[in-house]
C-alpha cells in the first residue's frame, strides 16, 4: 500500500512538472561588452535614432527577445559627456520614467529607488490598459549611459518569477 501511495505522489509531481514551462535562460553579453544578462534566446539587435531638445541627436540600442507572449529587453542610450552639466542621474531617471509611461500611454503602478552596485536606479511598474499589458522596468545611470532593463507581458500571464530572474541577472561589466 505504501508503495502505491509513493507511486501516485511521484506521478502527480511529474505531471505537475510537465505542465510547467521551463524558460531556456542563456547568458548574453552586449556587443560592446558593457553588460550581461540572462535571456530566453538570442536577442534581436536594433538601433533607433532619437532626438530631444536637451541632448540633441542620440541613439538607443535595443536587444530584445520575445518568448511565450513576453518581451525581455535591454535598451541603452549613450548620452554626450556634457550630460553631467545638464542633468543629475536622478533627473535623468525621472525623465526616463516619465517618457516611458507617456510613450506607452500607461499608468505608473509602482516606483522605487534602487541601485546596481554604485550606480543609481529606479524600478517602475507600468500598466498599459489599452493593451492589457504590464511592464516591469529597471533603469540605471552608468556614467553617461542610461540602461533600461524591462519585461512586458499580458497582465493575465505576467510571471513575476520570470521577470525577477531576468531583471536580477542584469550586470554591468566593468572595464
N, C-alpha and C positions, 0 to 999 in steps of 0.2 A: 504494500500500500504506500509506504514512504517513497519507494522508487517511482511509483506512478505520479505522486504529487510533485516530486522533483522534476520529472519529465514534463509535466504540464506547466510548471513555472518556467522551465527553460524555454519551452515553446512560446509562451506568452512574451517573454523577454525578447526572443529572436524576432517574433512578429512585430513587436513594438519598434525594435531597432530597424527592421526592414522598412518601416513606414517613415523613418527619419531620414531626410535627405542630407547627406554629408556634403558640405561645401568643400570643393577641391582647392583649398588655400595653397598658394605658392608664392615664394618671395619674388619681389620685383624691386629693382633699383632704377631710379630715374636716369635717363640717358646722360645727364651731366654729372651723375654720381653724387648728387646733393641730398638725396633722401632714399629711404627704403620703406616698403610696406608689404603686407600680405594681401594678395588679390586672388579672386576666384577665376583666374585665367590671365592671358596676356592682354594688357590694355591696348586700346586704340589710342594713338597719339595724334593730337590736333594742336594747331596754333590758331589763336584768334587775335586779330589786331583790334586794339581798343584806343579810345581817346576820351580824356576828360579835361576840363579847363585847368585843373590843378596840376596834373602831371604831363599833359600833352599826349603824345603817342606812346603807347607801350603795348606789350604782347602778353597774353595769357597762354600758358602751356597747359594742356589738358590731357590727362591719362585716365581713361575710363573703361570699365568692364561692365557689361550687362549680364546678369546671371539670375535666372529664376525670377523675373519681373522686378529685380532690384538693380540699381546702378550704384557701383562703387567707383569713386572718382577722387583723384588728386589734381588740384589746379594750383599752379603758382604763377605769380606775377612779379616780374623784376622791375623795380622802380629805379629812377635815377638816384645817383649818390646824394643829390640835394634833398632827398625826402626828409632827412632828419631836421633840416631847417624849416620845412614846411609843416610837418605833422609829427606828433608823438606816436609811438607804437599803439597806444590805446585809442587815439583819434583815428588812426588807420583801421584798427579793428572795428570801431564803431561805424565808420563809413562802410566797411565791407559788410557788416551785419545789415545796415540799413539798405544797402544796394541789393544784397541777396534777397531780403524779404520783398522789396519793391519789384525786383526783376521777375519774380515768380508770382506776384500778386498774392503773397501768402500772409499768414498771421504768425507773429513770434509767439511761441508757446512757452519757451523756457530759455534762460540765458544764464551762464555763469562764467566767471573769470577762471582761467586755467593756466598752466604753464607746461612747457615741454623742456625740461632741464632749466636753462637760464632764459628761455625765450617766452615772452608773454603771449597769452592766447585767450580765446573765448570759445565756449561751446554753446551752440544755439540749436534749438529745435524749431522747425518751421512747419506749419500745417498749410498745405496747398489745397484748399477746399474745393476749388473747381475741378481739380484732377483727382481728388480723393487720395492724395499722397501725403507722406510725411518725410521730412528731411532732417537728418541729424548731422550737424556740421561742426567741425573743429577748425579754428583758424589760428595761425601762429605768425608772428612777425619775427623773421630771422634776418637781422641786418637790414638790407634794402629789399628783401623779398617777403611777399605775403603768400603763405601756403594755406589752402583751403582743402580739407580732407572731409569728404561727405558721402553719405549713404542716403539714397532716395528710393522709396518703395511705396506700393499701395498701402494705405494705413491699415487695412484689414489683414495684410500679410506681413506687416513690419516685424522683423525679428531683432529685438534689442541685443540678443546674444551675438548674432552675426554682425550687427553694426559695431558692437563693442570690440569684437575680435579684429575687425578691420581697422577701426579708429585707434585702438590701443597699439596696433602693430606699427603705426607710423613713427619713423625715426629720422632725425637729421643726421647725415653723415658728415662729421667734422673733417675738414681737410688740413 
